[in-house]
């Protein structure tokens, strides 16, 4: 499950780094 508060600070980094789909891979890797 994705926690909104968890992504509050990381969203900008993730979207700027690899994009939305990359964020899923990032979440799975972490």
C-alpha positions as CSV (number, residue, x, y, z in Angstrom):
1,X,0.0,0.0,0.0
2,X,1.2,3.5,-0.8
3,X,1.3,5.9,2.1
4,X,0.5,9.5,1.1
5,X,2.6,11.0,3.9
6,X,5.5,8.8,2.8
7,X,5.4,10.2,-0.7
8,X,4.8,13.8,0.4
9,X,8.5,14.5,0.4
10,X,9.7,11.9,-2.1
11,X,7.1,12.6,-4.9
12,X,9.1,15.5,-6.4
13,X,12.3,13.5,-6.3
14,X,10.8,10.4,-7.8
15,X,8.8,12.2,-10.5
16,X,11.8,14.3,-11.4
17,X,14.1,11.3,-11.4
18,X,12.3,8.5,-13.3
19,X,8.7,9.5,-13.5
20,X,5.5,8.0,-12.1
21,X,6.1,4.4,-13.3
22,X,9.7,4.6,-12.0
23,X,8.2,5.5,-8.6
24,X,6.5,2.1,-8.4
25,X,9.9,0.4,-9.1
26,X,11.5,2.7,-6.5
27,X,8.8,1.7,-3.9
28,X,9.2,-2.0,-4.6
29,X,13.0,-1.8,-4.5
30,X,12.8,0.1,-1.2
